[in-house]
Amino acid sequence: MWLDDHEPVVAFTLAQYPRQRRLQELAHLGLDRWPLMRTPGLRFWRLLGVGRGRVFDPHPDLQRYALFTVWRSLADLRRFEEQSHVMRRIQLHSEEAWTVHMVPVRWHGKWGGADPLGDFTSAPVPPTGPWIILTRASLYPRKVRAFLDAVPAVAEQLLQQEELLNSVGVGEAPFLYQATVSVWKSLPAVTSFAYHNRA
């Protein structure tokens, strides 16, 4: 299996919960920090809120939450998914949950002042997709208005891309720490959108 031969392994979980669990799951954005901090093999993690649509939305969807993790090995990730109370709760209480395992082949920048992949070597680029792209931005308060004004045009262009399979907007804090996770059929389509988008 291709994932077995590479370190690190990255995972992204997106879960949707019934309306009656909105407050409980919101609380777990704080409560789940403690078990994650003590998880063997977990190098980096972020508990994330989710917007209402497929792109950034300043209004949170309180029925959807996400977890982004970076692991030293696939074995550590599998152990977490099989034994962790965090994953057990997601599986037990969510209406729907989707997890994808990934090997990072390209990255730049820091997250919260740290590079979660900084001491790893990137994997060779595989010949076929799909490709998952996480694009993150930290906004200064004075830049929030300009960012919000630019969102509709960029979002419209993104959703019009024929090779876009799906996308979701996530964030650590309303307005200030935003990201989009998008799934694409091919890498050239990603490059074309990223570098030729005029919005």
N, C-alpha and C positions, 0 to 999 in steps of 0.2 A: 504494500500500500504506500502511495507516494508520501502521505503524511508521516509515516513511521520513520522516514529517513531524514527528517528536518527538524531543527530547533530554531526558534521557538514555534509553538503552535498558538494560533489566535482563535478565540471563539466569540461569537456574538449570538445572544439569545434575545428574542423578542416575544413577549407574552401578553396576552389579552385576558382580562379578568371580568367576571360578572359585576354588574353595577353595585351590588351589595358589599363587595370587597374593596371598593375604592379607597376608603380610609385606612383599612388594614395594610394595603399594598403601598400606599403613600408613606405610612409609618416605617415600612421595611426598607425604604431608601436610607433610613438612618440605622435601623436595627441590624440589617444584614452586613454592615461594615465590620462588626466584630468577628463573626465567623470567617469572613473573607480574609481579614488580616492574619488569621492563624492557619490558613490553608497551605499545606505543603506544596511546593512547586509552582505556586501562583506568584508570578513576578509583578504583575500590574493588573489593576481592575478599576472599573468605573461603573457605578450604578447610575442609570440614566432615565430621565423622564422622556416621554414621547409626545410629539405634536399630534394634532388631530388629523392631518392629511398625510400625503406622501412626501412632502418636503417640509422645510422649516415652517412652523406655525407658532406664533407667540402664545396661543391658547393651548395649554396642556390637555392631553387626553388622559384623564385619571383612571381609565380602565386599561391602559397599556404602559408597560415598563420594559426596560432593556438592561442587559448586562454585557459589558465588554471585558474580556479577560485575555491575558497573555501568559502562556505556560512554558515551563522549561521543556516539557516533553508531552507527547500525546498520552502516555501512560498516566501522568499527573492529571491531565484533563479528564480522562475517562474515570479515574478514581473519584474525582470531584463530582462528576455527573451521576455516578452510581451510589455514592455514599453521603454526599453533602445534604444537610438539612435545607440549605438554600434551594438547591435544585429539586429536592423532594417536595418542597412547598409549591414551587412553580408547577411541577407536574400534577400535584394534587388539586390545586385551587384554580388554575388557569382554565379558561374555556378553550384556548388554543395557544400553543407555544411552538416556536420555530428556532432551532439552533443550527448554526453553520460552523464548521471547523475550517480554518484557513491557514495557509503558509504565507508569510509576508515576503513579497518579492521586490517591493519598492516603498520607501517611506522617507519623509523628511519632517523636521520640526519637532517641537516638544509639546508635552501634554502636562499641564500643571507644573511646569518648570523642569520636568524630567523627560528623557527620551526612553520610553518603555522598551524599545528595540535596539538601543544604542550599542550594546556590546555583542550583538549577534550579526552574523553574516547573512545577507539576503539570499534567498533560494533562487535557483535558476528559473527563468521565465518559462512556464509550461507552454506547449504549443496550442492548447485549446483552453477555453473558458469553462464555465462562466467566471467573471471577474467581479470582485466585491471591492468597492472603493469607499473609504471613510474620509470625508473632508470635514475638518474641524476649524473653528474660528473662535478666538477670544476677543471680545469686543470691549473697548473702553466705553464708559457710560456716554461720553459725548459723541460717540460714533453710532450709537444704537439707532437713532432716527434715520441716518443715511443708510444704514444696513437694512432697516425695515422697508424703506422706500425702494431699495433695489431688489428686494426679494421677489415680488410678483413677476417681474420680467424674466429673471433667471429661472424661477420655478416653471414658468410656462415653457421656456425653451427646453428645460430638462425633460419635462413630461412629454414633449413632442418627439423626443429621440426614438427612432424606430428600434434601436438595439438596447434600449433600456428595458430590463425585465421587471424591476420593481425598485422602490426607494422608500425611505422613511426618515423623518426629521427627529433627532434626539438632542438632549441637552442636559447639562449638569445644573444649570441655574437659568431661570427665565431671562432671556435677552443676552446675557453676558457670555455664556459658554455654549456654543451651538455646534451641531454637527449634522451631516447628512450621510446616511449609509445607502449606497445604491448598488444594484446588481445589474451587470451588463453581459451581453452575449460575447463581445469581443473587446480586446484592448485598443485597437485602432479607433473604435467608436468613442471610448473614454477619452483618448488623447485628442481627438477631433473636437469633442465638446469642450474640454477643459481649455484648449489653447486657441480655439476659433470662436468661442462664444463672445458675442458683442454686446450682451446686455450690461 
